[in-house]
Amino acid sequence: MDRNFEHFVIGGLQRSGTSLLRAILGSHSDITVYQWDLELWTKFSTIYYNKALNQPKQKRLVQDVLNHPKHTTAQIRLREKEFSSLMKAYKTRNNNTFFVDFYREFLKLYLDKTDGSLIGLKTPENEFYTEAIFKEFPKTKFIHIIRNPLDVAVSLKKAKSRWWGGSMNYYSHVRKWKRSIEIAEKNKKQYPNQYCIIKYEDLISNTEKVVQEICALLGVDYQESMLKMEGHPGWKGHNSSAQQDTKIDKKFHSKSVDQYKDKLPQKVKQLYFSYLASHLRKFGYSAKAEEVPFNEDLKYKINYLIDLMKTSIMRFLMRSWLYHPLKRIFN
């Protein structure tokens, strides 16, 4: 395994500004960021990580990734035959390779098709896989973007109703945001020169300064063109997708900050303030803590447990021998 492989990873919860960050960094002349949210860690590692891959399993992994919608809709696409070096590695390593071999090869091949010299991958919730990422690739740089969870809740609810379907589980989101923040703090202490925590609010209010700090972390020169966000494929608009149906000329604006004050019910605000008060204050967010009524608290927890059961069942199926036959049937 090549433990000297250098790349960077962008993480943070959905609707926290990860795509905005990708568009900014992807507009640097020396930086290539994979175009979309390819779930290499958040999905494929849960199926293939730490498993010795014989040739059929290796081929299946390659095909699964290349057939993923986030790859088939990208401007730069790889073909199965391009993974010949991975196949050669299979022949020289006791007839087995591993997920990390594919991961490194995939990013290298993608980088080779661009003019960049540094490759990055952005997918929401990558931070939940940092233990494996740093273990396998010790030279990784990680950029973790956080945002006021109440504003994230507003954006998530809108996205679910407009594009994704499903209802908003606030209690589940509270727990996930708390876990994400705690991972950020832990990793920042453990990898002080490799782990960067930025706030979405700082990124849009003091963009140049924050981007310069990120460039310093990545070891590249800051370029003013990054703020135009015209160099990354697939990017349209400005920092708030919630405002894309209105006419806004500015690339960065504050209309997406503190939306929750007018758009979240009081009982939902109470839930976030009650459970996250100390974390909110630590990062400079308002935290008017109030107790959540018992009946509301119980309802949130029951909904969370139902979602947790659904997720557990799906993960079990993805890891089981049933996954690929079922996938073929329903696709």
N, C-alpha and C positions, 0 to 999 in steps of 0.2 A: 504494500500500500504506500502511496506517495503522501506522506504526512506533511510535506512541504507545500502542498497545493494552497495557493493563496486566492481567496475570494471574500466577498462580503455578503451578508444576509440582512434583509430588512424584515422586521417583525413588528407586531402590535396588533391589537384587536381590530376587527372589521369596522369600517367607518371612522377610523382614527387618523386618517391622513397618509396611510401607507402608499396609496396610488399616487398621491401628490408628490411624495418623497421620491418614488420611483421615477416619475416624470422629470423631476429636477436633476437627479443624479444621472439618469439615462440620457440627458442632453449634454453631458460633458463629452468632449471629443475623445477622451481616453477611456471612458467608462461604458461598458455594455451591461445593461440590466435586462434579464429575460422579460419579454414583452408583457406577459400576463401572469396571473396568480397560479402558476403550475404547482400542484400539491406534492412536490417531491418528498418533503418531510411530513407534512400534515396528513397525507393519505398513503403514499406508496411505501414510506419507511415503516408504517404500521403493519404492512403486509409482508414486506421482504427483508426488513432490517434484521441483522444477526442470524440470517439463514444462509447456509452455504447453497449457492445457486448452481446446480448442474446446468448443462447446456439447454435443455427444454425450459427450465424455470428462468434462466437468463433471457432466453428469447421471448418468453412470455412477459417479463418485466419490460423489455425494450418495446414490445408491441403495445402493452398497456399504456405506457407513457406517450408513445408516438400517436396513439389513437385518442388520447385525452382531448376534449374540446379546447382546452387552453393551449394545446399544441397545434391542433389541426386548423385553428383560426389565426395562428401567429403568422406574421409576414416572413419570418425565417423559420423553416421547418427542416428537421433532420430526417434521414431515411435509415431504414434498418441496416442496409449494407454499409453505412458509414461507421458502424460499431465493430468493424473487423478487428481492430486492435484489442477490443474487449474480448472477442472470441479467441484471439491468440493468447491472451492472459489466462483464459479458461484452460487452454491446453497445457500451460506450463505451471499451473498451480493446483496440482492434484485433482484436476478436473472440476474445480469449483472457483467461483468468484463470489463477490458479495455486493449488496446494495450500494455501498459506498464507492465501489469500483465503477459501477454504472453512473452514479451521481457525478463523480469527478469527470468521467469521460463525456457525459452529456453536456456539462457546462463548458468543457474545453472545446468540444466540437462546435457548440453554439458561438463561443467567442471567436473561433477561427473564421467564422463567416461574417465577421464585422471588422471595423477598423479599430476597435477598442483593444486595450492591453490589460484591463481589469474587468472581471466578470462578477455580477451580483445577482442574487435571487430574492425576489420579494413575494411573500405569501403571508396573509394575515395568520397570526397565531404561531409563526415560526419559533417564537420565544419559548414555547412549551417543549421544544426539542433541542434546546441549547446544550444540554448535557451531552447528548450524542454528537452534536455538531462540533463542539470544541474537543471532544474526545477523539473524533476521527480526523478533524482538520484543525490542529492547534493554532494555526496562523490566521484563522478566520477573524474578520472584523464584523461586529454586529451593531446595527443601528435599530434601536427600539423606540418607536414613537408612541406617546401616550396622549390621551385627550380626556377632557372632563367627561366622566362616564354618563352624566345626565344628558349632555349634548349627543354623545354616541347613541344613547337610547332613543333619542328623537330621530336621528338619522337611520338607525336600524329599523325602527318601526315603519318609517316611510318606505325604506327599501323593501322590506318584507311585503308590504301591501301593494307596492308598485311593480316589483320585479320578481321577488323570490317566492312569495307565498308563505303561509304559516303565520302564527301569531307571535307576539313579542313576549318572551318569558323574562320578566324583569329580575326575578330572584336569581335565575340562572346567570344572567348577565352580570349582576352584582358579584357573584362568586367568581366568575371568570375574570372580571376586571381586577378584583383583589388579588387573585392568583398571578395574573400577568404583572401587576405592579411589584409584587413580592419577588417574583423571578428577576425582574429588572434590577431591583435593589441588590439582590444576592449576586447577580452576575457582574454588576458594576464594581462591587467590592473584590470579587474573585479575579476579574479580568479588567483592571482599571484602564489599561492602555489599549484595549481591544473592544470594549463595550461602551456604547454611547446611548444615553437616554435623552431624548428631546421631547419637548411638549409641542403639540400641534399649534397651540395658541401662540407660542414663541416663534414657531416657523412662519406663521402668516403675518405676525406683527413686526418681527425683526429678521426677515428672511435672509438677507445677505450675511449677517453675523452668524446665524445658525448654520447656513450652508458652508461658510468658511470653516467653521469648527468641524463639520463632517468631512470636508476635503482634507483637513489636517489629519484627521483620524485615518483616512484612506491613503494618505501619502500622495495626493495629487494637488496640482495648483488649482486654485479657485478660478472659474471662468464666469464672467458676467452673463454670457449666453445661457447659462444654466437656468437663470430666472425667467427666460422667455419660454422654456419648456417646449421647444420646437424640435428637439433632436431625438426624442424618444418615440418610437412607433406606437400608434394606437392611442395617443393621448389627445383629448379634446377638452378645451375649456379652462377652468380655473380651479381654485381649491375646494369649492363646494358644489358637489353634484346635485345637492338639493336645490341649488339656485340656477341650474343650467337651463331651466325653462324661462328665465328672465334675462333681460338684456343688461349684462354687467361687463364693462370693458376691462376693469382691473383684473390682473392675474391672481392677486392675493387680496382678499377682503375679509372683514370681520363679521359678515352677516351670519356666519355659521357658529359664532361664539355666543354662549348664553341663550341659545334658542329655548332651552328647557324651561326658562322662567315663565314663558307664556304658553308652552306647548305640552307640558307634562302635568297631569293631575296632581294635586297636593299630596294624595296618599302615595303616589309613586315617588315624588321627591322625598317624602319622609322615609321611604324604604332605603333609598340610596344614602341619605344623610345618616340614618340610624346605623347602618352596617359599615359605612365607609368613612365616617367622620375623621378619624385620625389620618387615614391615607389621603383624603382630600385636602386637609389642612397642610400636610407635609409638602404637597405639590402646589400649594397656593390656590386651591379651589375653595369656593364657599362651602361651608359644612354646618348648616343650622340643624343640628341633630335633634330629632324628635322621635319618640317611640312610635313604632308601627302598630296599629290596632291588632289584637291577637287574631281575629278572624281573617284579616287581610294577610298577615304574616303566614298563617297556616295555609291559606290558598296558594300563595306564592311557592311555598315549600313543596306542596303536593304536586303542583305543575312542574316544578324542577325535578322531582323524583320520577315523574312520568317521562320527561324528556331524557333523563339519565338512563332509564330502562331502554328507551328506544335506541339511544346511542350505543349502549352496551350490546344490544342485539345485533346492530349493524356492524359493529367492530368484530363481533364473534363470527358473523357470516363472512366478512372480508378476509379473516384469517383462516377460515376453514376451507376444506376441499370443495365446498358447495359454491364458493364465490364465483369462479369462472363459468361453471355451467349455468348458474342463475343469471349471470351477467349476459351470456349469450342469448338466453331465452327472452329476457326483458329488453334487450337492445334490438 
